[in-house]
Amino acid sequence: MQGGIHMDKMNKKRQSQYKQLGLTVAYYRKMRGLTQLQLAEHTNLSRTHISNLEAPNMPTSISLDKLFDISDVLGIPVKALFEFRE
């Protein structure tokens, strides 16, 4: 039973991290004056995927390769995407 509780806590923690990642992507995208569509086109992702990634209520996974692509387009080091703001 405790294993299930532990997994639930990990899932909630992971969801929070994905939420923060998405909010950070949105922050830098807006700072660069890009639309979701422009970011999507430059990273070969769909606008819907970018939208889902940035939506705080829709934790969406993304590959490391795509995170590198996003950081390149935004002109930031990939580590900046993981520097979450409180």
N, C-alpha and C positions, 0 to 999 in steps of 0.2 A: 504494500500500500504506500509506504513512504517513497518508493521509487517513482510512482505516479505523481506524487506531490512534487518531488524534485523536478521531474520533467516539466510539469506545469509551470513551475517557477522559472525554469530555463527558457521555456517558450515565451513567457511574458517578458523576460529580460531581452531576449533576441528581438521580439516585436518592438520593444522600446528602442533598441539600437537601429533597426531598420527605419523606424519613424524618424529618428534623429538624422540618419544618413540622408533620407529624402528631404528633410527640411534644410539640411546643409547644401544639398545640390540646388534646391530652389533658391536659397539665399545667394549663392555665387552666380547662378544663371541670371537672376534679376540684376545683380551688381554689374554684370557684363552687358546688360541690355538685350539679352536674348529671349526669344519666346521658346515655349516648349517645343514647338514645331522646328525651329531653327536648331536647337540642341539635338533633337531627334535626327534631323537630316544629317548633321555633322558626325553623328555617332552610329548611323545605320540602325537606329532603334525606331520603333513607332512612337508617335506623339502620345498614344494611349499608354505605352510603357513608361514614358517619362512622367506623364500625369499620375499614373498609379504609384510610381516610385516617390513622387513628391507629396502625395496625399497622406496626411497624418493618420487617417483611419484605415489605410490599406497597406499594411506592411508588405512590400514587394521585394523579392530577391533579385539580385543582379550579379552578373559574372565579374570577376576581377578584371578581365580584359576590357569589359565595357566601362568599369570604373576608371581604368587608365585612359580610355578614350574620352570620357567625360572630363577628367582633370586636364587632359591636353587641350580640349576645346575651350575650357574655362580659363586656361592659362594659370593653373595652380598646381602645386605638388599634390599627388594623390593622398598624402597623409592629411592634408587640410580637410578632406572630406570626412575624416574621422575625428576631427577636433570639434566635438559637440559643444554647443552653447547651452547653458542652463537657462 
